Amino acid sequence: MHAVKRYIELKIQSKIGVNATVLIGVVVTLLAAVVTFVFALVIVFIWLAGRYSLFSAALIMFGLFLAVAVAGAVVAFIAQRKAAISAEKALSRQSALSFVQPTPLKAAFQMANGIGWRRLVPIVGMGFLVAAVMRELSLRHQMTKDAEYLPPRH
């Protein structure tokens, strides 16, 4: 079991290149960046307070952070919607291949053995034929629907 765990750890490290040293470096860098940002905010506030009043400086800082928060919320909402749409598309593509999963495939083989392969082959062939005809009709319908939006040719 330890060998499997170690293999998985090494596989992940080989893909993303992360180990304890990298993580510690990232944490130290983030902490330094936060402290630097706080000092920069204090400097900006002191400069604004010297140029304007304390209240005006506080209002300016409030407005700045409110604008950043609103922009961040809008970007996060748009990214969330795009991620949800992308995941739905991936799920729809994957559901087309869901019959290849082991459990449905096993059930299909059990049904085929119960019915008998000689009886099942013509039924499956007819199913493929019907599916091909329905796909062709669907594509033709889509093409005519798309053709309605094209400008007329002269």
SEZA-815895 format. One record per residue (C-alpha): residue number from 1; residue in one letter; x, y, z. Coordinates in steps of 0.001 Angstrom, whole numbers, plus 500000, padded with zeros to 6 digits. Example, Ala and Ser with C-alpha at 12.3 -4.5 7.8 and 13.67 -1.06 7.14 Angstrom:
BEGIN
ATOM  pos  code      xx      yy      zz
ATOM    1     A  512300  495500  507800
ATOM    2     S  513670  498940  507140
***
This chain:
BEGIN
ATOM  pos  code      xx      yy      zz
ATOM    1     M  500000  500000  500000
ATOM    2     H  502871  502360  500783
ATOM    3     A  504326  501721  497323
ATOM    4     V  501033  502707  495658
ATOM    5     K  500833  505904  497738
ATOM    6     R  504430  506779  496887
ATOM    7     Y  503792  506094  493193
ATOM    8     I  500784  508431  493209
ATOM    9     E  502790  511144  494995
ATOM   10     L  505605  510871  492466
ATOM   11     K  503156  510875  489558
ATOM   12     I  501538  514085  490838
ATOM   13     Q  504944  515681  491458
ATOM   14     S  506049  514806  487942
ATOM   15     K  502931  516422  486457
ATOM   16     I  502773  519641  488495
ATOM   17     G  506307  519882  489887
ATOM   18     V  505320  520550  493510
ATOM   19     N  507052  519305  496641
ATOM   20     A  507418  520585  500225
ATOM   21     T  510211  523026  499326
ATOM   22     V  508125  524609  496582
ATOM   23     L  505113  524939  498893
ATOM   24     I  507199  526581  501643
ATOM   25     G  508647  528999  499094
ATOM   26     V  505175  529913  497851
ATOM   27     V  503903  530487  501409
ATOM   28     V  506887  532720  502291
ATOM   29     T  506442  534667  499047
ATOM   30     L  502720  535171  499681
ATOM   31     L  503327  536354  503253
ATOM   32     A  505972  538825  502061
ATOM   33     A  503632  540075  499333
ATOM   34     V  500793  540607  501845
ATOM   35     V  503071  542533  504234
ATOM   36     T  504372  544650  501338
ATOM   37     F  500815  545370  500202
ATOM   38     V  499766  546418  503706
ATOM   39     F  502753  548789  503954
ATOM   40     A  501888  550231  500530
ATOM   41     L  498305  550831  501674
ATOM   42     V  499502  552583  504825
ATOM   43     I  501823  554782  502741
ATOM   44     V  499002  555674  500328
ATOM   45     F  496681  556466  503240
ATOM   46     I  499282  558706  504915
ATOM   47     W  499913  560496  501624
ATOM   48     L  496171  560991  501023
ATOM   49     A  495667  562176  504611
ATOM   50     G  498456  564725  504160
ATOM   51     R  497029  565947  500892
ATOM   52     Y  493363  565867  501957
ATOM   53     S  491683  565322  505328
ATOM   54     L  491666  561990  507202
ATOM   55     F  488008  561485  506373
ATOM   56     S  488569  562141  502673
ATOM   57     A  491511  559755  502628
ATOM   58     A  489390  557068  504265
ATOM   59     L  486580  557628  501729
ATOM   60     I  489006  557439  498816
ATOM   61     M  490473  554176  500125
ATOM   62     F  486956  552811  500748
ATOM   63     G  485883  553676  497193
ATOM   64     L  488995  552092  495750
ATOM   65     F  488495  548836  497623
ATOM   66     L  484773  548799  496864
ATOM   67     A  485521  549135  493146
ATOM   68     V  488081  546323  493319
ATOM   69     A  485625  544112  495242
ATOM   70     V  482815  544710  492718
ATOM   71     A  485127  544058  489770
ATOM   72     G  486387  540878  491445
ATOM   73     A  482831  539688  492098
ATOM   74     V  481839  540299  488473
ATOM   75     V  484914  538446  487172
ATOM   76     A  484295  535555  489590
ATOM   77     F  480633  535311  488540
ATOM   78     I  481524  535271  484840
ATOM   79     A  484261  532679  485423
ATOM   80     Q  481843  530518  487457
ATOM   81     R  479244  530586  484660
ATOM   82     K  481878  529713  482033
ATOM   83     A  483160  526850  484188
ATOM   84     A  479618  525526  484685
ATOM   85     I  478883  525690  480951
ATOM   86     S  482191  524001  480147
ATOM   87     A  481492  521238  482666
ATOM   88     E  477981  520720  481255
ATOM   89     K  479420  520389  477742
ATOM   90     A  482017  517910  478980
ATOM   91     L  479333  515908  480773
ATOM   92     S  477164  515808  477663
ATOM   93     R  480119  514561  475600
ATOM   94     Q  480937  511994  478267
ATOM   95     S  477337  510816  478585
ATOM   96     A  477446  509802  474941
ATOM   97     L  480103  507264  475912
ATOM   98     S  478523  506260  479209
ATOM   99     F  477403  502898  477817
ATOM  100     V  481077  501898  477635
ATOM  101     Q  481356  502056  481441
ATOM  102     P  481820  498633  483104
ATOM  103     T  478468  498360  484912
ATOM  104     P  476155  499067  481929
ATOM  105     L  478386  496964  479701
ATOM  106     K  478162  494027  482114
ATOM  107     A  474371  494395  482282
ATOM  108     A  474191  494472  478483
ATOM  109     F  476215  491255  478217
ATOM  110     Q  473970  489564  480786
ATOM  111     M  470864  490605  478835
ATOM  112     A  472433  489416  475596
ATOM  113     N  473188  486024  477124
ATOM  114     G  469643  485826  478479
ATOM  115     I  468008  486705  475153
ATOM  116     G  470493  484860  473010
ATOM  117     W  473077  486288  470676
ATOM  118     R  471407  485050  467484
ATOM  119     R  468205  486911  468315
ATOM  120     L  470042  489986  469546
ATOM  121     V  472266  490669  466527
ATOM  122     P  469368  491620  464161
ATOM  123     I  467833  493817  466885
ATOM  124     V  471108  495642  467459
ATOM  125     G  471632  496030  463702
ATOM  126     M  468161  497519  463340
ATOM  127     G  468897  499857  466257
ATOM  128     F  472068  501116  464549
ATOM  129     L  470159  501597  461299
ATOM  130     V  467419  503598  463048
ATOM  131     A  470030  505669  464891
ATOM  132     A  471820  506468  461614
ATOM  133     V  468563  507493  459910
ATOM  134     M  467562  509669  462877
ATOM  135     R  470984  511329  462889
ATOM  136     E  470729  512044  459171
ATOM  137     L  467264  513547  459594
ATOM  138     S  468443  515627  462536
ATOM  139     L  471410  516953  460546
ATOM  140     R  469164  517811  457595
ATOM  141     H  466762  519622  459909
ATOM  142     Q  469674  521560  461441
ATOM  143     M  470998  522460  457988
ATOM  144     T  467612  523799  456855
ATOM  145     K  467286  525746  460092
ATOM  146     D  470775  527205  459563
ATOM  147     A  469980  527988  455914
ATOM  148     E  467093  530238  457016
ATOM  149     Y  469624  532602  458603
ATOM  150     L  471917  532807  455593
ATOM  151     P  471511  535777  453251
ATOM  152     P  470044  534885  449843
ATOM  153     R  472509  534292  446982
ATOM  154     H  472292  536424  443876
***
